[in-house]
Amino acid sequence: MKQCLPLLVIVSLFFVDCSKNSTGPDIPVLSDILLEENVTVNPSGYAPLTAMINIETQVSVTIRIEVMGKDEHSGIYHAIEGHRTMHEIPVLGLYANSKNIVRLTFYSNNWKEIGSKEYSVETEALSPDMPQVEIDVANLSQMAEGWTFVSYFGFEKGGTANPQRPFIFDVNGDIRWYLDFSNHPVLGSLFYDDGMERLQNGNLYFGDGSSDKIYEINMFGDILNSWDMPGYGFHHEVTEKPDGNFIATVNKLGADTIEDYLIEIDRESNEITTVWDLNVSLQYSRRTFTNNDEDWFHANAVEYSEDDDCIIVSGRTQGVVKLTRENEVVWIMSPHRGWATSGRGEDLNQYLLQPLDSEGNLIKSINVMDGFYNHTDFEWNWYQHAPQLMPNGNIMLFDNGDNRNYRNTGPYSRAVEYEVNESDMTIQQIWQYGKERGGETYSRIVSDVDYDPGSGHVFFSPGAVHNSSTYGKVVEVDYLSGDVLFEATITPPAPLFIITFHRTERMKIYAN
């Protein structure tokens, strides 16, 4: 199998040497301490907009890297931790088809600046499979920090889908990082479904439906670790728990149904420690939203509740449920229509959350509870994705709105926040965004929403909008004011199915 070889470039431009006279007798001269240096573009062969600078210095130094941007908002600044003489400097965030200027600044052990040196790093053009990114709104003074990470669904050409290609774009819409596993011996047919997330250690992780494994990679696309799931096949989501273990949505191999099991995998031993069989805890026979006997639940996301060691699972065609580690139901967030008994013979109606109006009064309309009509203060979640526990304990999710009120009312999608009172078994709608956008941001499948507690902003990301064209959007909304602070439209050259992406994240390109 052909693999793209890294390009070795040894260049240096605009050498800046701080002399002893200007910096003091204890500060070495930069030209005297540089022993060896080289620049390798795309060192892994899978991350075209990266490079590695290897440097040996005569004395221990700390290095700060700067990747020059087009303006003050698109430059990258990152300090490499530790004083040492041998340096591997990862360069992230290069522009495609450009001669990028990368500046390294050297510091002595007492943090005195020794000098700086600039390197010209040339990159090739973007793959033609990559999408067009258009910035619609950018309030640069109020946006949350970081750039936008997109778990892009890739490109379909001639009926053959290429492996999925995550990418990061900056505030100007320039793609500054992406992975291309087309020629990878293991991930050449990558299907990560919901996409990639960042581990607590700063690396990326994802499940792959082609190999049925969980992978940890660095920003060059190098595989650092992998975890098997014997007896199960991966689909949709894997999430890292605070203790480092993984919870994944899976298929049980050989079963008559799909997408209705979850497992926990011990990070150290790779053993499966817990199994949740939704056929036991929930109601296989409920057909309120689907007639599919095989994919009756369609688990598309899982969130871990650390406070009580429970999981919150989104089933596209059933609703959102909270389960204990013992696979016991805590509550069900779903229109009440059609619920009866679980696989273990338990009446599930006792776990249905009762909706409240804005004053905290019970909404007693059966038509509202069953989902036929909306209340002024309350709407159920329809075919939802991406539930997230907020710092206040509430739940935010992407309410896709497919088949809303059983007649596709709208249509529109929403980011919506609910407060669940487990003692009273009630649910109250607290906040929403997206209904006012109508079809412009309506995505009946996939999609994401994230609440960022640091900025107080919500990232509303419909990933499969299909109007006159197919596109996805990333909309950053101020939670308190409802103002749109950033918005981008991502248009693929040819979408896989009608999907542009499943998930997005706002993150720094350098984790630490």
N, C-alpha and C positions, 0 to 999 in steps of 0.2 A: 504494500500500500504506500503510495507516494506521500511524503511528508514535507511540508515547507521547512527549509533549513534557515536558521537564524542568520542574519546579515551581520558580519563583523566589520565595524567601522572604527578606525582609530583616528580621531580628529581633535583638534583643540583650536579655539579661536579666542581672541580678545583676552589674552592672558593678563591678569592683574596681579602684580607682585607688591605686597606691602613691605617696605624695607625696614631694616632694624632701626634706622634713624627716625622713622615716622612712628614706629610702634613701640619702641623701647628695647633695651638690650636683651630682655628675656623672651622676646617674641621672635621665633625663627622666620626666615625668609621662605615663602611658599615654594619658589623654584628650587630651593635647596633640599626640601623634604619630600618632593614627589619622585618616587623611584620607578613606578610603573603604572600605566593607565591604559585602558581600552574601553570601547563602547560597543555593545552588542545589541542590535535592534531585533526585537521580537525573539528573545533568547529561547523560549519554549517552542516557537513555531505556531502557537495558537492564539497569541495576543498581539495583533499587528501594531497597536499603538502604544507599545511598551518598549523599554530598553533596559539593559543592565550596564552600569558603569562600574568596572573593577579598578580599584586604585590601591596601591601600596605606598605608605608614607614612612619616612624615616623615624618619626616620632608619633606618639599617640595623639590623635585629633578627633574632634567631632565635626560632622559635616551637615550642612543645611543645603537642601536642594530647592531650586526654584525653576519651574517650567514656565517660560514666558507665555503670557496669554495675549489675546488681541486687545484687551483693555484691562482696567484695574479689577474687573469682576471675574475675569476668566483665567487669571494666573494661578499657579499652584505653589504653595510654600510648605515645606515639610522638613522637620529636623530628624535626622537619623540618630537614634539614641546610642549612647556609649562612646567612650574614648578608646580608640584602637589604631593599629597600624595597617591592618588588612581590611579593606572596605568593599562590600558588594552593595551598590547603591541602586535600588529599584527605581526606575523612572516610569511613572504612570501619567497619563493625561496628555499624550502627544496629539497634535493635529495630524489628520491624514493628508497625504500628498503634499507634504511641507518639509521645509528645512527648519526644524524646531530648535530654538535656542534654550539650552539647559545650563543654568548657572549653579555651580557648587561653591559654597563659602566654607572655609576651614577655620576651626577655632581650637585654641590651645586648651590644656587642662584647666586653666583658670578662666576660661571663656573669653579670652582675648582674641579678637579677630586677627587671623594671620593673613588672609587674602582670599581672592576668589578667582575662579576660572570658568570660562564659558565653552560649551561644546555645541556643535551643530549636529543635530540628529535628524537624518532624512527618512521619511516614511513613504510608503506606497499609498495609492488611492484606496478609498473604502471599497469593500466588496459591493458589487452591484445589488446584492441581496438586501442591503441595509435600507432602512426607511428614510423618508424625508421628515425632518422635525421642524415645525414652524412654531415660533414663539408668538403667542397671541397677547399675553399680558405678562409684564415683568416689573413688579414694584421692588426694585433691587434693595431699597433701604429697609424693607419690612419682611422680605422673604426669609424663611428658615434657612439655616446654614446648610451647605452641601449642594450636590448636584443630583440629578435624577437617574436612578438605576432602573432599567426596564428589562423585565424578563420577556424579551421579544420572542414571538412564536415562530419567527423564521420566514421562510419564503417557499412558495410552491411554484415550480416551473416544470411544465410538461407532465404534471400529475405526480411528480416525485418531490417529496418534502426533504429539504436539507435539514441537518441538525439545528436545533434552536440556538439562537445567538444573543445572549444578554449583552446590553451595552449601557454606557453612561453618557449622557449629554449635559452640556454646561448651560449657563443662563442665556447664551446666544443661540442655542439650538445646535451647536457643533458636537458631533459624536467624538468623544475623547478617549474612549476605551471600549473594546468589545472582544469577545471570544469567538473564534472560528474553529470548531472541532471537526470540520469536514474530513480531514485526513488523520484523525486521531484513531489509534488502534483499538481503544476501548469505548470512547464516547463519540464515535463517528456517526452513530444514529441516535444521539441524545434526545430524549423526550422527557423534559423535566416538569411538564404540566404546570403547576402553580408557579414554578420558577425557583430562583436562587434567593437565599437570605444570607445575612452575615452572622457568623458564629460569635460567641462572646470573646473568642481569642482573635477576632478580626479577619479570619479567613472566610471564604464562602462555602456554603453547603447546599445540597439539593438531593432529591431522589431522582432516579432515572428509571423510567418505565420500560426501557429497552433491555437493561441488564438486571433490573430488580435489585438495585443496590443504592445505598446512600453514599455520597462522596463528599469529601472535604478537599477543596482546592485553594491555591493562592491566586493572586491577581494575574499571574502569568498563565493560569490554566493548568498548572502542574497538579497532579493528583497526590495528595499528602496522606490521605487515609480513605478507607472504604469499609462499609458495614453490610453484611449479607442479611437477608431475611428469609431463611429456609422455610419452604412451605407456603410462602406468600409472595404476591406480586405487587409492586409499588404502583400507586396512582395518586395524583393530585398533590398531597401535602406531607411534608415532614417538618416537625418543629423541635427545636432544642429546648429542653427543660433547664431550669437554673442549675441543676446538679450535673448537667452535661449529657444526660441520656436523651434519646430521641423517641418521639411519638409519631407514628406514621399511619396514614390511611392506606389500607391494603385490600387486595383480593385474596381470599383463601383459595389456593390452588386445588382444583378438583371439585370445588363446591358448585352448586347449581345457580348461585347468585353471585353478583360482583359488587364491589365498592361498598361493602357493608361490614367490614372488620377494621379494627385498629389494633396496633401492637406498640408496646414499648420495648426499645432495644437498649440494653446496657452498653454504654459507650466503651467501657474498658474490656468487657468479656465478649461482646457481640452476641450475648444471649438474649432471647426474647423473654422478658420477665413478666409481662402482663398482656392478656388478649381480651379485647372487647368484641363480643359477637352481638351485633345489633339485631339479629334475628331473634335473639333471646330477650333482650331488654325492651325492644320496640315491637311494632306491629307490621309484620311482613305484608299482611293482606290489605293494608290501607291503600286505596287507589284514588284518593282525592285529587292528586296532581299528576298521576302517571298511570299508564296501562302496561308498563314494562315489568314483566314478571321476573326478569333477570336483574336489571339495574333499578330496583325499587326504591332505594334510598339515595344513592349517588352522593356519598360523602365527599365533599369538596374542600373541607378545611377542618382544622382542629386547633383549639386554644387550650393551654394548660392553666388551671387555676391553682396557684401555689398555696393560697390561704387554706384551702380545704382538700388539696390533693385530688381534685376532680378534673375532668376534661369537658370542654364545650365543643360539640361537634355540629357542623353545618351539613345537613343533607338537602341537596337542592330540591328534591321532590317530596320532602316531608316537613322540614322546618329545622329549628335549632334545638338541640337537647343538651342537658347537662347530666353527666353520668359520674358515679363514684368509681373508685378503682375496682370495686366489686361488680361493676356493670349494673348498678341499681340506678333508676331514674330519679333525678332530683327535681327537674322541671322540664316542661316542653313549651317552646316559644313557636306557636303555629296557629293558624286558624283552627277552630275547634271541630270543624266538620270532619266526620269520618273516623274519629279515634274510638277505639274499643279496647281490646285486651292485648297484652304483650305475648311474646312467645312462651313465656313462663306462666301465662294465665292470669296476669295481674291487670286490673282495670286501670288504664292509662288516663282516663278522664280526670282522676284525682290530681294529676301532675300538670294539667293545662293551666297556663298563666291567665289570670283574669285581667282584662284591660281596664285602665283608669282614664278619666278625662284629666284636663290640666289642673283641676281643683282637687284631684285625688279621690273623686267619686267613682264608684263602679259603673262601667258602661254595661247596661243590662240588655241592650238590643241583641237578640239572637243573630240577626242578620249581620251585625258588626262582628260579633264573636266568631261566627262561622265564616266571615270573610266576604260575604256577598256585597257589603257596602262599607265605606270608610266613615269613621266619625270625624268631626271637625278637628278633634285633638289627637286622633289616633288612627294609624294604619298598620296592618300587619306586614311582616317581611314576606316577600314573595320570591322564591327561587334564589335565595340570598347566597352571598359569598363573604369570606374574610372577616368573621367575627373577631373582635379585639376587646379584651378587658381594659378599661380605662383606669387611670389612677384613682378615680372616685368610686370604683367598683361597678360602674355602669358598663353596658356592652354597646359598642359601635359596630356596625356591619354595613356591607354594601347590599342594599335592597334592590335587586335587579328589576323587579316589577313584571317579569314575564307572567302572562296569564293572570294579571292582577284582577281581583274580584271575579275570577273565572271567565272574564271577557276581555282581558287585556286593556283595562281602563287606562287611559292616558294617551300613548304609553310614556312612561318616564322611569328613571332609576333615581335612587336616593342614597346618600350617606345618612344613616339614621342612628340616633342614640336612644337606648332604652334603659330605664331603671327597673331592676327586678328586685322585688321584696320577697325573699324566700320564705319568710315567716308567714306572710299573708298570702303568698302565691299570687302576687299581682305584678302587672307590668304597666309602665307609664312611658309614653313617648316624651323625650326631653328636648331633642334637637334634630333638625334635618336640613339637608341641602340637596338640591338637584331636581326636585319636583318642578321648580320654576323654569328649568332649562328644557324640559320637554324632550322631544325626539333628538335634540342636538347632542344629548349625553345619555341616551337610552341604550343600554347594553343588556340584552336579555340573557347573555351567558357570561362566564368568566368575570373579571374585574376585581377591583381592590379598593379598600379605604383604610387609611391610617390616621390615628390621632397622635400628634407629636406633643408630649407634655412640656418639652422645653420651650417651644415657641407658642403653644396654644393654638396651633394650626391643624387643619384637617386636610388630608390629601385624598381627593375624590378622583378615582381613576377608572372610568368606563373603558374596557379594553376591546370591545367588539361592537362598535357603533357602525350601523349599516344604513346609510341614507343614500344619497346619490353616489357616494363612494364609501369605502370601508376604511375606518380609522380608529384610533384610540386617543383618549385625552387624559392629561394629568392636570388637575385643577387644585391649586392650593388656596384654601379658604380660611380666613380669620374666624375662629370659633365664636368670638364675642360679637363682632360686627357683621359677619356674613360677607365681608368684602373679599373679592377675588384678588389675591396678591400675585399669583403666577398662574399661567395657563399655557399649555403646549398641546399641539395637535401632531400626532405621529401617524404618518400615512405610509403603509408598506407598498412596495412595487407590485406585489401579488400576495394576498394574505393566505395563510394556511387555514382552510375552512373560511370563516369570516373573522378570524381572530387576529388582532394585532399583538396583544399581550394579555397575560393573565394577571400579573402583579407588577407594581412599581414600588420603589422606596426612595426616600430622600436620604442621601448619605454622603459622607466625605470619601473621596477616592482613596486616600490613605486612611486606614482604620485607626492607626496609632501614631 
